[in-house]
Amino acid sequence: MKVSTSASVVSVLCAVSVWLFVVPQLVTTGIIEPGPLLGLMVLLPTPVGLIAALVGAVAGTIGLVRRADRTWAGALMTLGQALTWILAIVIVVWSQAYGSTGWELLILPASLMLGQVVVASGLISAKVSRRRAIHATVGEKWQGV
């Protein structure tokens, strides 16, 4: 669970970086133009996020198979990591298979952006359930005094 959670945090942070580059441009101008921060906010985080998503998908799958992680949060994180890789593979196959120019690979960060939304919901769910468990145990300790 610890490896899956750590990989999920890294991959979600990479996706947030891409979202922070894309969304303001889409909202203001309606198109995404390369700028000085393209490399730092999109081109570097995309492969790092995809590698972290692969690690998270493998670790999450192992945790689910061994039944070490029986929470919805773990299942959501694993599902999101797998979704990220499925989308990435579909984009790469699409860009290579049909006589395309390779420019289609520019949408590869979209796989990270979309799949990591599910992972982020799993991380938020894990944080909320952990916080509720802590408050419940603290409340029980104080009631006994």
C-alpha positions in Angstrom: 0.0 0.0 0.0 2.8 2.4 0.8 4.5 1.9 -2.6 1.1 2.3 -4.4 0.3 5.5 -2.5 3.8 7.0 -3.0 3.7 6.3 -6.7 0.1 7.7 -6.9 1.2 10.9 -5.2 4.1 11.4 -7.7 1.9 10.6 -10.7 -0.9 12.9 -9.6 1.6 15.7 -9.0 2.9 15.2 -12.5 -0.7 15.4 -13.9 -1.4 18.5 -11.9 1.7 20.1 -13.5 0.3 19.3 -17.0 -3.2 20.5 -16.0 -1.7 23.8 -14.7 -0.1 24.4 -18.1 -3.1 23.4 -20.3 -6.1 24.7 -18.5 -5.2 28.4 -18.3 -4.4 28.5 -22.0 -7.6 26.7 -22.9 -9.7 29.0 -20.7 -8.1 32.3 -22.0 -7.4 31.6 -25.7 -9.0 28.3 -26.5 -5.7 26.8 -27.9 -2.6 25.4 -26.3 0.6 27.1 -27.5 4.1 26.0 -26.7 5.9 28.4 -24.4 9.0 28.6 -22.3 7.4 26.4 -19.6 6.3 23.6 -21.9 9.4 21.4 -21.2 9.2 21.9 -17.4 5.5 21.6 -17.0 4.5 19.0 -19.7 7.5 17.3 -21.4 9.3 16.3 -18.2 6.4 15.4 -16.0 4.7 13.2 -18.6 7.3 10.4 -18.7 7.9 10.7 -15.0 4.2 10.4 -14.3 3.8 7.5 -16.7 6.6 5.6 -15.0 5.1 6.3 -11.6 1.7 5.2 -12.9 3.3 1.9 -14.0 4.9 1.4 -10.6 1.5 2.2 -8.9 -0.4 -0.1 -11.2 1.9 -3.0 -10.5 2.1 -2.4 -6.7 -1.7 -1.8 -6.5 -2.4 -5.0 -8.5 -0.1 -7.0 -6.2 -1.8 -5.5 -3.1 -5.3 -6.3 -4.5 -4.3 -9.9 -5.4 -2.7 -10.5 -2.1 -5.7 -8.9 -0.4 -3.3 -6.6 1.5 -5.3 -3.6 0.5 -9.1 -4.1 0.8 -10.1 -0.4 0.6 -12.0 1.5 -2.1 -9.1 3.9 -2.1 -6.6 1.3 -3.1 -8.9 0.0 -5.8 -9.5 3.5 -7.2 -5.8 4.2 -7.3 -5.0 0.9 -9.0 -7.9 1.5 -11.5 -6.7 5.0 -12.3 -3.1 3.9 -12.8 -4.2 1.1 -15.2 -6.5 3.5 -17.0 -3.6 5.9 -17.5 -1.5 3.1 -19.1 -4.4 1.8 -21.2 -5.0 5.3 -22.6 -1.2 5.8 -23.2 -1.0 2.5 -25.1 -4.0 3.3 -27.2 -2.5 6.7 -28.1 0.8 5.2 -29.1 -0.7 2.5 -31.1 -3.0 5.0 -32.8 -0.1 7.3 -33.7 2.0 4.4 -35.1 -0.6 2.3 -36.9 -2.6 4.3 -39.4 0.1 6.1 -41.5 0.0 9.0 -39.2 2.7 11.7 -38.9 3.6 11.2 -35.2 2.1 14.5 -34.2 -0.6 12.5 -32.5 1.9 11.8 -29.7 1.4 15.4 -28.6 -1.8 14.2 -26.9 0.1 11.6 -24.8 -0.1 13.8 -21.7 -3.9 13.6 -22.0 -3.6 9.9 -20.8 -1.9 11.2 -17.7 -4.3 14.0 -17.2 -7.4 11.8 -17.5 -6.3 8.7 -15.6 -4.9 10.6 -12.7 -8.3 12.1 -11.9 -9.4 8.7 -10.7 -6.1 8.2 -8.8 -6.6 11.6 -7.1 -10.1 10.6 -6.0 -8.6 7.4 -4.5 -5.9 9.5 -2.6 -8.5 11.8 -1.3 -10.7 8.9 -0.2 -7.8 7.3 1.6 -7.0 10.6 3.4 -10.6 11.1 4.5 -11.0 7.5 5.8 -7.6 7.7 7.6 -8.7 11.0 9.2 -12.0 9.6 10.3 -10.3 6.6 11.8 -7.9 8.9 13.8 -10.8 11.0 15.1 -12.8 7.9 16.1 -9.8 6.5 18.1 -9.1 9.9 19.7 -12.8 10.2 20.6 -12.8 6.8 22.3 -9.7 7.6 24.3 -11.2 10.9 25.7 -14.6 9.3 26.5 -12.8 6.8 28.8 -11.2 9.5 30.9 
